[in-house]
């Protein structure tokens, strides 16, 4: 019958769907490479990787992995205040980034700096932001990892969980109304999927037919909270069909699988004018951040076991088997990338900090009276107590 709430068939059986009374098999996880990086016979690969694209993906994965190590160590040395790595999730970031168009807009959570690297953001750009110097994107007013780039269509990172999701839906709807053939990719973790913004975003995206790719990194840990304490359903992918959203679960450690899933999702989003949900099953090999010690809630054995499944090594083996990569190339790349990362930190640390006046700009086109009053008060205080500026100029 056609009820106001939807068309439904009738049944004479009293039965309940889902949950412990009628559990369903979980949604399968798509992958194309085994745990070592070898091709899995018979796997459906709709979008093959060319040698050029595969090498670009791998080079960026190595850059991301190396940068994370060097920048993490720099934070531990007290050179800047905070950092987060992408250890263990490089394939999810780079595989999806490679499938997007440069014109597609990205709303990230806080662990997708690999997408920016793939789009052309440099180590120097990231180092400037981490040190909060005058060349940094946030001019010292943001947390170190809050990267952003208008030129690269990458919205500035925001710390609160899931706030980027409604924004992404709104942006996708606006772009659609403007007639642009682009999508918006929004990244989040399975912990963020516990926020109300997640559910509101999926519902709005579905009802507005907005071309959004919801890309979830399900690494099993919302900081120290395991997935078993976050949800009882079939992960994050299990929620997509309930909202009328095409959904796929993919091996987040398989860069080729993530690339295929994202590219096909993009085709669906544009062709059907609808959102698509991708759940990338992965593992966070490192700590949640430099403020976290994951050994307090994860066993050393489990961490060691998962680190042995390094997605970067896995993709490297795929390239080697294809005859596209050698040990000499690997050594040369690692040396060059490490040198570049170290030099970028050294250069960024020497650049001066933004002036105090930058605290009051970039919010309004014309500074309102109350901000002007605050600026004047801050300047007077700084003139009376110059020691509090630590060498930062007033203007």
Secondary structure, DSSP 8 states (H G I E B T S, - for coil): -EETTEE----S-----BGGGB------EE-SB-TTS-B-TT---SS---HHHHHHHHHHHHHHHHHHHHHHHHHHTTSSS-----TT-HHHHHHHHHHS-TTSEEE--SS-HHHHHHHT--HHHHHHHHHTBTTSTTTTSS-TT---BTTTTB----SSTTHHHHHHHHHHHHHHHTT----EEEEEETTGGGSHHHHHHHHHHHHHT--EEEEEEE-SEETTEEGGGT-SSSTTHHHHGGGT-EEEEEETT-HHHHHHHHHHHHHHHHHHT--EEEEEE----S-SSTT--GGGTS-HHHHHHHHTT-HHHHHHHHHHHTT---HHHHHHHHHHHHHHHHHHHHHHHHS-B--GGGGGSSS-SS--HHHHHHHHHHHHHHHH-GGGGTT----
